[in-house]
């Protein structure tokens, strides 16, 4: 019997391509694992009306952790149009399976590291960042994103129900919406809890403390989102008192998109609510070469699902053309979580060497190598 059971969830589009690269590397490194296949993604929404089938949820409960490829998500109207004829008009509502997965398994923390590996031609502004005195400046940022609450909580309405409108009318700002006709009004909520805000901020500070990082930056918008942003800010400030050796600062989501572009090397650990964390992690990825270099992990107290940050890129599906490095670095995060520290270190070192040598590159890096060519080159140095 294998030491680990890793739920294998290719998902949509290029998910199968990059997962194939990950499997090649994990097998070559001798990870003692089995990989039960689990259905998830757009195909199952279209044919079954459920992008995360109950059989998958059941299967996941018997595994050590999950490895996930990529997901396709579309607006509600388009999603309903793509259902098979027998399912159209049955009242089915599309809900992102990865969001549902995070909520069902309470994967409350999303960690997204972004590092500029030397030799990557796609690093910041298309060039290596250099000091005035010469030499590269390393970008090494880690985003801690609250993963189950906030703007992605999934509590939405359209049209706006009369009961919801009436309940909200305690706030006089709601009254003008009635004039527009409730059938014309859509409402998305941003719900956060003190527990959720405290948890994500504490983990950001603890990570900084354990890894010797000296700065944790809260990304919010409390001057406009006064209640939800205010709660997150108060939790952050209170926790900061327990970490006097760490510089705790705050930035509005709009302002930091400028400051990180101008001075990306200044930032280290960033912590944010669900949607803001999603936004800034894509910005971080852009600074270090794009989504092809951006891994992530969805962490809970007892379970975790690891996925690259990129989407499903359906136009490239099955071509084995895309960059697998985000997926390989995601596998490295999984190995760390499994306490396979030596394998994780070797894998990252191999990826860094392949990037630095620049002999095997996918199209986004100006090369002609395939997804599997890159994986095989990583295997040469990791196994």
Protein Blocks (a to p, Z undefined) as FASTA:
>chain_A
ZZbdcdddebpajlmmmmmmmmmmmmmnopacddddddedjklmmmnopabdfklmmmmm
mpfbdcdfbdcdddfklmmmmpcfklgonlpacddfklmmmmmnopabccddddddehia
kbghhiacddfkgpaddddddddddfkgmjlnopacddddfklmmmmmmpmklmmmmmno
pklpccddddddfklmmmmmmmmmmmmmmnopabdcddddfklmmmlmmmmmmmmmmmmm
mmmmbccddddfklmmmmmmmmmmlpcbdcddfklmmmmmmmmmmmnnpjklcccddddf
kbccdddfbdfklmlgoklmacfklmmmmmmmmmmmnopmklmmmmmmmmmmmmmnomac
cfknopabdfklmmmmmmmmmZZ
